[in-house]
Amino acid sequence: MRTLQELCEAIQSHENLEGVVTARYAPAASPRNIGSIKEIDDFLLSCGYTSLGVKWIPLNRSEAIKHLQEMLHISLVYGTEMLSKEESERLAQEFSNFFSSENSLWFTNGNRYGWNPVTKSTFENATVVVDETNIALVLFEDED
């Protein structure tokens, strides 16, 4: 079984993903109470992106897994298949398994057709998750 770091590296460097894919995480120094948008924004800022504050869109766990699977499966710009449905489902599920099912909070900055930008890219989509021990980002950026 790979670590969250190894999974982030595998997602980020996958040869079939189009555009720029960023997958980052940060472990907590000690267990924390979750629920702060400020913590999510601080993490995005530390990665060099823009904060969104109240513009983050909350997702429940199953919505977030499906959302991430769709982002891995179909490209943002041209709507072409990047990863097979099976592989994208496996990677999204594997990613979600690193986060507490009871105490994780998931957010996105939008969908394929509209978003609140965290980058200067023409197209983007971010998924962020936080639980007591980790915070992570999977960001897809592309240009037409």
C-alpha positions as CSV (number, residue, x, y, z in Angstrom):
1,M,0.0,0.0,0.0
2,R,1.4,3.4,-0.9
3,T,1.5,6.5,1.3
4,L,-0.5,9.6,0.7
5,Q,2.7,11.3,-0.5
6,E,3.3,8.5,-3.0
7,L,-0.3,8.7,-4.2
8,C,-0.1,12.5,-4.7
9,E,3.1,12.0,-6.7
10,A,1.5,9.3,-8.8
11,I,-1.5,11.5,-9.6
12,Q,0.6,14.5,-10.3
13,S,2.9,12.7,-12.7
14,H,0.4,10.4,-14.4
15,E,1.3,10.4,-18.1
16,N,-2.3,10.4,-19.3
17,L,-3.5,13.4,-17.4
18,E,-3.7,16.6,-19.5
19,G,-2.7,20.1,-18.4
20,V,-1.1,20.7,-15.1
21,V,-2.1,18.5,-12.2
22,T,-1.1,19.4,-8.7
23,A,-1.7,17.0,-5.8
24,R,-0.4,18.1,-2.5
25,Y,-1.0,17.4,1.1
26,A,0.2,18.5,4.5
27,P,0.1,16.4,7.7
28,A,-1.0,18.0,10.9
29,A,1.7,18.4,13.6
30,S,-0.9,17.2,16.1
31,P,-4.6,16.2,15.9
32,R,-6.8,19.2,15.3
33,N,-10.4,20.2,15.2
34,I,-11.6,20.5,11.7
35,G,-14.1,22.9,10.1
36,S,-12.1,26.1,9.5
37,I,-12.2,27.5,6.0
38,K,-9.3,29.7,7.1
39,E,-7.1,26.5,7.4
40,I,-8.1,25.5,3.9
41,D,-7.3,29.0,2.6
42,D,-4.0,29.1,4.5
43,F,-3.0,25.8,2.9
44,L,-3.9,27.1,-0.6
45,L,-1.9,30.3,0.0
46,S,1.1,28.2,1.2
47,C,0.9,26.3,-2.1
48,G,0.9,29.6,-4.1
49,Y,-2.8,29.8,-4.9
50,T,-5.6,32.2,-4.1
51,S,-7.9,31.8,-1.1
52,L,-11.7,31.6,-1.6
53,G,-13.1,32.1,1.9
54,V,-16.9,31.6,1.7
55,K,-16.8,30.7,-2.0
56,W,-15.7,27.1,-1.4
57,I,-18.4,24.7,-2.3
58,P,-18.9,21.9,0.3
59,L,-19.3,18.4,-0.9
60,N,-20.2,15.3,1.1
61,R,-17.8,12.4,0.9
62,S,-19.5,10.5,-1.9
63,E,-20.0,13.6,-4.0
64,A,-16.4,14.5,-3.6
65,I,-15.2,11.0,-4.6
66,K,-17.4,11.1,-7.7
67,H,-16.3,14.7,-8.5
68,L,-12.6,13.7,-8.2
69,Q,-13.2,10.6,-10.3
70,E,-14.8,12.8,-13.1
71,M,-11.9,15.2,-13.0
72,L,-9.4,12.3,-13.4
73,H,-11.6,10.7,-16.1
74,I,-12.4,13.5,-18.5
75,S,-10.2,16.5,-19.5
76,L,-11.3,20.0,-18.6
77,V,-10.8,21.6,-22.0
78,Y,-11.7,19.1,-24.7
79,G,-13.8,16.6,-22.8
80,T,-11.6,13.7,-23.8
81,E,-11.0,10.6,-21.8
82,M,-7.7,10.8,-19.8
83,L,-8.0,7.8,-17.5
84,S,-10.4,4.9,-17.8
85,K,-13.5,5.1,-15.7
86,E,-12.2,2.1,-13.7
87,E,-8.7,3.7,-13.1
88,S,-10.2,7.1,-12.2
89,E,-12.6,5.5,-9.7
90,R,-9.8,3.5,-8.2
91,L,-7.5,6.5,-7.7
92,A,-10.4,8.7,-6.3
93,Q,-11.3,6.0,-3.9
94,E,-7.7,5.4,-2.9
95,F,-7.2,9.1,-2.3
96,S,-10.4,9.3,-0.1
97,N,-9.3,6.3,2.0
98,F,-6.5,8.5,3.5
99,F,-9.1,10.7,5.2
100,S,-11.5,9.9,8.1
101,S,-14.9,8.9,6.8
102,E,-16.6,10.5,9.8
103,N,-14.6,13.7,10.3
104,S,-13.4,14.8,6.9
105,L,-14.7,17.9,5.1
106,W,-14.5,18.1,1.3
107,F,-14.8,21.2,-0.9
108,T,-14.4,22.2,-4.5
109,N,-14.1,25.5,-6.2
110,G,-16.6,24.6,-8.9
111,N,-17.4,22.2,-11.7
112,R,-16.5,21.7,-15.3
113,Y,-18.7,24.6,-16.4
114,G,-18.0,27.3,-13.8
115,W,-15.7,27.9,-10.9
116,N,-14.2,30.4,-8.4
117,P,-10.6,30.6,-9.5
118,V,-7.6,29.8,-7.3
119,T,-5.2,30.1,-10.3
120,K,-4.8,32.3,-13.4
121,S,-5.4,29.3,-15.7
122,T,-8.2,29.5,-18.3
123,F,-9.7,26.2,-16.9
124,E,-9.3,24.8,-13.5
125,N,-10.9,22.6,-10.8
126,A,-9.8,22.1,-7.2
127,T,-10.8,19.5,-4.7
128,V,-9.7,20.1,-1.1
129,V,-10.1,17.7,1.9
130,V,-9.3,18.2,5.5
131,D,-9.6,15.9,8.5
132,E,-7.9,15.6,11.9
133,T,-4.5,14.6,10.5
134,N,-4.2,15.8,6.9
135,I,-5.2,18.5,4.5
136,A,-4.9,17.9,0.7
137,L,-5.5,19.5,-2.6
138,V,-5.9,18.0,-6.1
139,L,-5.9,20.7,-8.7
140,F,-6.4,20.4,-12.4
141,E,-5.4,23.4,-14.7
142,D,-5.5,23.6,-18.4
143,E,-5.5,26.1,-21.3
144,D,-7.2,25.9,-24.7
